[in-house]
Amino acid sequence: MTNSQPTLVFIPCFSGAPWSADQLAPYGDLPARTLRLPEGISDMEEYADHVAAAVADLDDYVLVGDSFGANVALALAVRQPAGLRALVMSGGFAANPVSAPWKVLMRGMRNLRGPIYRQLVLRVHAHRLTSPFDGEGQTPWTAADSRKLFLDNTPDTSFGARVAAVLHADYIAALPRVQVPTLILTPEHDELVGADAAAIMRTGIPDSREVVLPRTGHMFRFSHPATYAGVVQTFLTETLTDAMPGDAAR
């Protein structure tokens, strides 16, 4: 690592909301920035363009993407941008991870608007995000919390556009182009993204490792922020040349 610490760039999940202060706090004084996803974009490459513009002033950075944000981070990483030192993807995927029956449902859900979106689509989506372990973390999390996250941050048009981006994204063939140390962070229980998604990335990315966090679900960034950050911190300490200062809270 260079004398200055790389900036951790945190890329949002499907909701589009920037990482919260509570989720960033366990990283202490490490340089960090987060961003909001653009609205109404239905192409993963355009999301990657948005992040590329946000890091254009950085000479040394790490991408940390969660869920949908992991795919965005991957879309940028395969371009081998100058300055990228490492890649972290949690609950992520290289190509659409949704099984056939749910894929059909998602295609229908992406076109629903107004009250049907708020009362039906977001309840179904929030249910898919839940796990039996969401109440055990540093910030107990519920399906109602997930639905509120989307109600507060995700217009129906953006939800639909991001569904389209997920359905069409496919970076499997490009995985060998990721030439930085990569952490694939996987929850124990994930009804939304199956185990095959992590296995595909682990096999395809040359310098990658997977860590499965026991007793966590897809929303572990929200429910277990300190545990999540601790694994990221350990990965960076072990893989970058000079140790990162201090350990994140666990």
C-alpha positions, 0 to 999 in steps of 0.5 A: 500500500502507498503511504496514504490509505486507500479510500473505501468507496461504498456502493449502495444496494438496490434501494439506492440509498447511500451507506448510513453513518451507523454502517460507516462508523465501524471503519473508524478514521479510514478515508471513506465516501459513499454515494446515492445511485442515480434514478431511472437507470436500467443498464448496469454499465451506466451505474458503473459509469456513475461510480467511475465519475465519483472516483475520478479524483482518487488515485488509490481506492477500494470498491465495497459494493453490497447486493446490487451495488456489488454488481455495480462494483464488479461492472467497474472492476472488470474495466481494470480502472487505474487506482483500484486496489481491492474489491469487496462484494457482499450478497453479490452476483456476476449475472442474474441470480434469480431462479426462473419462477422469481424471474417471471415475477420480477419482470411483472413487478418492475412495471407496477407503480403507485399504491400497488408498488408500495403495498404489494411489490415492496412487501414481497421484496422485503419478505425475500430479503429476510432471514431468521438471523436479522434480529441477532445483530448489532442493529436488529432488522425486520421486513418492515425496516426493509420496506421502509428503506425502499419507501424512503429511497426508491421511486417505483420507476427506479425499482423497475429500472434496476430490476431490468438492469439485474435481469440483463447484467452478465459479467461471468465471462469478464470475471478473469479481468478482475486483477485485484484482491477480491473478497466475496462476503456471503451471508449464511442465509439468503433467499434472494441470492443463491449460493451458486452466485458466490461460487461463480465469482469465486471460481472466475476471479483469480485472486478471490476469497469467500467468507461466509458470515454465520447467522446472517442474512442478505441484509447483514450490512444493516443488521450486523454492521460491525461484524461485516466491517470487521471482515472487510478490515481483516481482508484489507489488512491481509491482502494490501501491502501495509496493514490497515490502521487498527481493526474495525469493531467486531 
